Amino acid sequence: MFSLPSISIKNPVFAWMLMSGLIIFGGICFTRMGISQLPDVDFPVITVNTSLEGAAPEVMENTIVDVLEGQLTSVEGLKSMTSTSKTGTATIALEFDINRNIDLALQDVQAKVAQAARKLPKDMDPASISKTNPEDQPIVWIAATSDKMSRRELSVYVRDQIRDQFTTLPGVGEITLGGYVDPSMRIWVEPKKLSNYQLTVSDILSTIATEHSELPAGKLSEGDTEWNLRALGEAKTPEDFGAISINSRGGAPNFGKLQLKQVAEIEAGLNDIRRNSRVDGTQAIGLGIRKQRGSNAVSVADGVLKKLEEVRKTLPDTVKLHIVVDNVAFVREAVHELNFALIIAAILTSLLCWLFLGSIASTFNILMSIPTSIVGSFIILNFSNFTLNTFTLLGLSLAIGIVVDDAIMVLENIIRHREMGKDAKTAALDGANEIMTAAIAATFSIAAIFLPVAFMTGIVGKFFYQFGVTMTAAVLLSLVEAITLTPMRAAALGGNPTAEFGFMMRFMHWLTDRYRRGLD
């Protein structure tokens, strides 16, 4: 009779190769899968941030928010729009239909904001448009501290000397500088001196605009050689700024010798500081390291930590680097727990099967169903572009206790046929064929519980999609394993399945006998 058990029993080499292929290719897919804390899910929310320094909330609302909202209302798939205006800043949050492609929606929003640009104040900063995805959060935060450097010196050192050493690491995406403020020259104009020299602030601004610049100065040719010339007028230091000659007075040309340092105090400082960053009370600049989409968070974080030790050796004694946040620690622990659960499941399954079946061969048979089903499921997960995250690991952890059920059911029936006096091959074939329908029904019943989870709607459904698929894949693979590979191994290993150490079986027979006597 043609059946799946008969194919594997009559072609043991094919069956062994199938089992080996599932384990080997599953292991390869496991190494290629990305590892992250959460699935790669884009929230259906896009945020537009705008800023206009010094503007009151009413001004932000009337001149920026109303203009942008008028443009954005026509974006396809828009579900709701809310805005918040504060002094100098405004935020517009757009929520889209769950089925709307958020990447296309982002492009539409960018186009609408660009169309509204001509109606917005000219001196406002460019709008920042972003979507929300947990995958885009930094996986590691490193803090650079110094009790000797000024905040400006530390900011420049971190930006120019430290950050670039991490950007070249494999899998590293964007690096955010936390607590960083752009360096700038602070020019403190003294009103009394301006009045004495009959100057205005506009004179100072126009002087800096014209003198603090670098312009092309033509070309110089000699024979076949040509050089580009530049007029180096950019000031670099407070002394350079102080030496700038003021060329305008009251809006008219100034021909007198008057330098900027005569009417103003100049210092190398920072832009307006609106936030501060400290570690253990010491000023700090943070480096928030994000991974690239789909990359392995654990390997990226390990590469960052390894590079950190190398960078520390090159730092001056005045600068220290600290790990302040490691978001991959949870993922590492989850992977470790999965490995631990696999080991414990294998040990307990082996022990229980040995106690009840009394056979090392039968125990080994059941034990092999775990890697075949669990490791084999990585093939499906990898080609589904899943990552090893909280939800897939949860599914695999729960599946460990389920994947052996079908194999135990099939093997127990094979053992019953062996006890009838049948040889190993006949018992494996008859036992597997007899129980196959029940095994399929039981497996589909379990799959019917978890598969609907993959079709949940909303944001929660997007997160649990990978959990439902993982559980279903592992359970269905366990069915294939139970009705093909388990009978093949039972026929190939042979031996009397209950003759070796049937302690538990003898105990059960003894208990049954005592119970029967009690009834009599």
BELRADA-V167201 format. One line per field, one symbol per residue. ss: DSSP state (A for helix, B for strand, O for the rest). phi: phi as a letter, one per 20 degrees, with the letter a starting at -180 (. if undefined). psi: psi as a letter, one per 30 degrees, with the letter a starting at -180 (. if undefined). Layout:
ss = ???
phi = ???
psi = ???
This chain:
ss = OOOAAAAAAAOAAAAAAAAAAAAAAAAAAAAAOOBOOOOOOBBBBBBBBBBOOOOOAAAAAAAAAAAAAAAAOOOOOBBBBBBBBBOOBBBBBBBBOOOOOAAAAAAAAAAAAAAAAAAOOOOOOOOBBBBBBAAAOOOBBBBBBOOOOOAAAAAAAAAAAAAAAAAOOOOBBBBBBBOOOOBBBBBBBOAAAAAAOOOOAAAAAAAAAAAOOBBBBBBBBBOOBBBBBBBBOOOOOAAAAAOOBOOBBOOBBOOOOOBAAAOBBBBBBBOOOOOOOBBOOBBBBBBBBBBOOOOOAAAAAAAAAAAAAAAAAAOOOOOBBBBBBBOOAAAAAAAAAAAAAAAAAAAAAAAAAAAAAOOAAAAAAAAAAAAAAAAAAAAAAAAOOOOBOAAAAAAAAAAAOOAAAAAAAAAAAAAAAAAOOOOAAAAAAAAAAAAAAAAAAAAAAAAAAAAAAAAOOAAAAAAAAAAAAAAAAAAAAAAAAAAAAAAAAAAAAOOOOOOOOOAAAAAAAAAAAAAAAAAO
phi = .fafgfffffcffgfffffffffffffffffeffcbfcffceffccdddcbbgnffgffgffecfffffffffeffnfebbcccdcfnbbcdddddgfeffffffffffgfffffegfeegfeffgfddbddbgfefgebddddcbedfffffffffffeddgffefeffneefdeeemecffbeeddfegfffffeldcfffffffffeeebccfcnccdbmedcdedceedfedcgffffefefdccmndgddeecdfffcbecbfccfgedbcccclndgbcedeeeefgneefffffffffffgfffgfefffedcdcedbcfegffgfffffffffffffffffffffffeemcffffffffffffffffffffffffemedecgeffffffffgedfeffffffffffffffffoffgffffffffffegfffffffffffffeffffdfenfffffegffffffffffffffgffeceffffffffmmefceecfffffffffffffffffff
psi = kkleeeeeefieeeeeeeeeeeeeeeeeeeffklklelljkkkhkkkjklkjkfkleeeeeefeeeeeeeeffgkkgkelkllkkljflkkkkkklkffkjfeeeeeeeeeeeeefefflkfgllkkkkllkkfffkkfkkkkklkgelleeeeeeeeefeeefffffkkfkbkjkjkgkkkklkjjjkjeeeeeeghlleeeeeeeeeeeiljlkgalkkjbgkkkkkkjjfkkeleeeeffkkjgkjgflkjfljkleffglkkljbllkjfllkljhfkklkkjjjkllkfljeeeeeeeeeeeeeeeeffllffkkkkjfkjffeeeeeeeeeeeeeeeeeeeeeeeeeeeefgkeeeeeeeeffeeeeeefffeeeefghlljaeeeeeeeeefefeffeeeeeeeeeeeeeeffglleeeeeeeeeeefeeeeeeeefeeefefefefgklaeeeeefeeeeeeeeeeeeeeeeeegeeeeeeeeeebljfgfdhheeeeeeeeeeeeeeeee.
